[in-house]
Amino acid sequence: MSRADRKRGDAGIAAYCTTAVALVLVTIAFLTPYWIQYDYRIYGANLEKLGLWTHCFRSLPDPKDYYHFRYFVGCRWILDPFTTGYREIRSYINPPFMVATQVLFTFCFFLLLCACVLVFLVILHCLVKREVRLMRIISLVLLISGIFGTFAVIVFGAKAASEEWLPNLNPAHTYLSWSYGLAVVGVFFEFVTALLFYLESRLQRKRDLTPSSQASYVAASTKA
């Protein structure tokens, strides 16, 4: 079937839209430091906000400084190599469940980017004869990405309010913020997009197998 004969169904058009939505939401969630926030009305709080890669403190005492001379204030990248003492307390502020969340959501984000590259190939009709297979691959990649993202938000949602994490942080005064919400919604859109691409691949497969489509393809090949 030629490029002109290849028409998208409603599922395909919707899949393009939901791909863009999922990419925007997951990217913002991946980069912004608002997965959890401390109630701004509470005075004396150590934490201001926290994301996957950035921690923002109001005044966090160094747990390894027994004389309480060193405090951490402001926002810092979790892998900050310049702040004195920050590397030493990394395991304290970035426990195993947080590392697991970072790894899982990074896989989710990376696979979503790979799926978007494949979507561009479909949009540009770069592989017309293999578009059905390509859309099924996109569906599978998005499904796996969504699974990684689901585990990430579940792990973080279940453990973020744990009293064992940052003992000076009162879980009653913290709440999951909008970056976490965007991550949840973005992962949901990944599953929706995976389903839409699968439905579109089945629709295109049926169209390719119809006698009229086969006849037009043979005629185009003969002219060529």
MORA-V988262 format. One record per residue. SS is DSSP state (H for helix, E for strand, C for the rest). PHI is phi in radians with two decimals (NA if undefined). D_FIRST is the distance of its C-alpha to the first C-alpha in Angstrom with 1 decimal. Layout:
ss=<SS | SS>
phi=<PHI | PHI>
d_first=<D_FIRST | D_FIRST>
This chain:
ss=<C | C | C | C | C | C | C | C | C | H | H | H | H | H | H | H | H | H | H | H | H | H | H | H | H | H | H | H | H | H | H | C | C | C | C | E | E | E | C | C | C | C | C | C | C | C | E | E | E | E | C | C | C | E | E | E | E | E | E | E | E | C | C | C | C | C | C | C | C | C | E | E | E | E | E | E | E | C | C | C | C | C | C | C | C | C | C | C | C | H | H | H | H | C | C | H | H | H | H | H | H | H | H | H | H | H | H | H | H | H | H | H | H | H | H | H | H | H | H | H | H | H | H | C | C | C | C | H | H | H | H | H | H | H | H | H | H | H | H | H | H | H | H | H | H | H | H | H | H | H | H | H | H | H | H | H | H | H | H | C | C | C | C | C | C | C | C | C | C | C | H | H | H | E | E | E | C | H | H | H | H | H | H | H | H | H | H | H | H | H | H | H | H | H | H | H | H | H | H | H | H | H | H | H | H | H | H | H | H | C | H | H | H | H | H | H | H | H | H | H | H | H | H | C>
phi=<NA | -1.35 | -1.11 | -1.18 | -1.39 | -1.41 | -1.97 | -1.50 | -1.49 | -1.07 | -1.12 | -1.15 | -1.11 | -1.12 | -1.12 | -1.07 | -1.14 | -1.21 | -1.08 | -1.10 | -1.11 | -1.08 | -1.10 | -1.11 | -1.15 | -1.17 | -1.12 | -1.08 | -1.10 | -1.16 | -1.76 | -1.64 | -1.65 | -2.25 | -1.33 | -2.48 | -2.35 | -1.74 | -1.02 | -1.14 | -1.39 | -1.60 | -1.51 | 1.41 | -1.30 | -1.46 | -1.83 | -1.80 | -2.78 | -2.66 | -2.18 | -1.17 | -2.15 | -2.32 | -2.05 | -2.08 | -1.92 | -1.46 | -2.91 | -1.73 | -1.23 | -1.18 | -1.15 | -1.73 | -1.75 | -1.24 | -1.66 | 0.98 | -1.63 | -2.02 | -2.26 | -1.88 | -2.26 | 1.62 | -1.69 | -2.45 | -1.18 | -1.07 | -1.78 | -0.98 | -1.62 | -1.78 | -1.28 | -1.09 | 1.50 | -1.24 | -1.13 | -1.19 | -1.79 | -1.05 | -1.18 | -1.33 | -1.64 | -2.29 | -1.21 | -0.96 | -1.15 | -1.25 | -1.09 | -1.07 | -1.08 | -1.08 | -1.16 | -1.11 | -1.29 | -1.15 | -1.06 | -1.02 | -1.15 | -1.13 | -1.14 | -1.12 | -1.10 | -1.07 | -1.09 | -1.14 | -1.10 | -1.16 | -1.10 | -1.08 | -1.10 | -1.20 | -1.09 | -1.48 | 0.96 | -1.26 | -2.29 | -1.05 | -1.25 | -2.05 | -1.14 | -1.08 | -1.13 | -1.12 | -1.17 | -1.24 | -1.13 | -1.02 | -1.05 | -1.17 | -1.08 | -1.15 | -1.10 | -1.12 | -1.05 | -1.10 | -1.15 | -1.04 | -1.11 | -1.10 | -1.09 | -1.10 | -1.24 | -1.19 | -1.07 | -1.16 | -1.09 | -1.39 | -1.89 | -1.10 | -1.64 | -1.18 | -1.26 | -1.36 | -1.70 | 0.85 | -0.91 | -1.38 | -1.62 | -1.49 | -1.03 | -1.18 | -1.88 | -1.97 | -2.63 | -1.19 | -1.84 | -1.24 | -1.11 | -1.14 | -1.08 | -1.13 | -1.08 | -1.10 | -1.15 | -1.08 | -1.13 | -1.04 | -1.15 | -1.12 | -1.14 | -1.08 | -1.14 | -1.04 | -1.14 | -1.14 | -1.17 | -1.14 | -1.12 | -1.15 | -1.13 | -1.16 | -1.11 | -1.15 | -1.10 | -1.12 | -1.12 | -1.17 | -1.59 | -1.26 | -1.01 | -1.13 | -1.17 | -1.14 | -1.12 | -1.16 | -1.18 | -1.13 | -1.10 | -1.14 | -1.19 | -1.15 | -1.12 | -1.16>
d_first=<0.0 | 3.8 | 6.8 | 8.2 | 6.1 | 6.6 | 10.2 | 12.9 | 15.4 | 19.1 | 19.3 | 17.0 | 19.0 | 22.2 | 21.3 | 21.1 | 24.4 | 26.1 | 25.1 | 27.0 | 29.9 | 30.2 | 30.2 | 32.9 | 35.1 | 35.0 | 35.7 | 38.6 | 40.0 | 39.7 | 41.6 | 44.2 | 47.6 | 47.9 | 47.1 | 50.8 | 53.5 | 57.3 | 58.9 | 60.1 | 63.1 | 64.6 | 66.9 | 67.3 | 63.8 | 62.6 | 58.9 | 57.1 | 53.4 | 51.2 | 47.6 | 45.8 | 47.0 | 49.7 | 53.1 | 55.3 | 58.9 | 61.9 | 64.5 | 63.6 | 66.7 | 66.0 | 66.6 | 68.0 | 70.4 | 73.5 | 75.4 | 72.7 | 72.7 | 68.9 | 66.5 | 62.8 | 61.9 | 58.6 | 55.0 | 54.1 | 51.0 | 51.4 | 51.4 | 53.8 | 55.7 | 58.3 | 60.2 | 63.2 | 63.2 | 59.7 | 58.3 | 61.2 | 60.4 | 56.6 | 56.9 | 59.0 | 56.6 | 53.4 | 54.1 | 51.8 | 50.0 | 49.1 | 47.9 | 45.7 | 44.3 | 43.5 | 41.8 | 39.7 | 38.6 | 37.9 | 35.5 | 33.9 | 33.6 | 32.3 | 29.5 | 28.6 | 28.3 | 26.1 | 23.8 | 23.7 | 22.7 | 19.7 | 18.9 | 19.0 | 16.4 | 14.1 | 15.2 | 14.8 | 11.2 | 13.1 | 11.3 | 7.6 | 7.5 | 10.7 | 10.7 | 11.8 | 14.6 | 15.4 | 16.0 | 18.2 | 20.1 | 20.7 | 22.0 | 24.3 | 25.5 | 26.4 | 28.1 | 30.2 | 31.0 | 32.1 | 34.3 | 36.0 | 36.5 | 38.0 | 40.5 | 41.4 | 42.3 | 44.1 | 46.2 | 47.1 | 47.8 | 50.0 | 52.0 | 52.2 | 55.2 | 57.1 | 60.7 | 60.5 | 58.3 | 60.4 | 63.6 | 64.8 | 61.7 | 62.4 | 59.4 | 60.8 | 60.2 | 56.7 | 53.4 | 49.7 | 48.4 | 45.3 | 43.5 | 43.7 | 42.5 | 39.4 | 38.7 | 38.8 | 36.6 | 34.1 | 33.9 | 33.4 | 30.4 | 28.9 | 29.0 | 27.6 | 24.7 | 24.1 | 24.0 | 21.6 | 19.0 | 19.5 | 19.0 | 15.8 | 14.4 | 15.5 | 14.0 | 10.4 | 11.2 | 12.4 | 9.5 | 7.3 | 10.4 | 11.1 | 11.7 | 10.2 | 6.6 | 7.4 | 9.1 | 6.8 | 4.7 | 8.4 | 9.7 | 7.9 | 9.1 | 12.4 | 13.0 | 12.7>
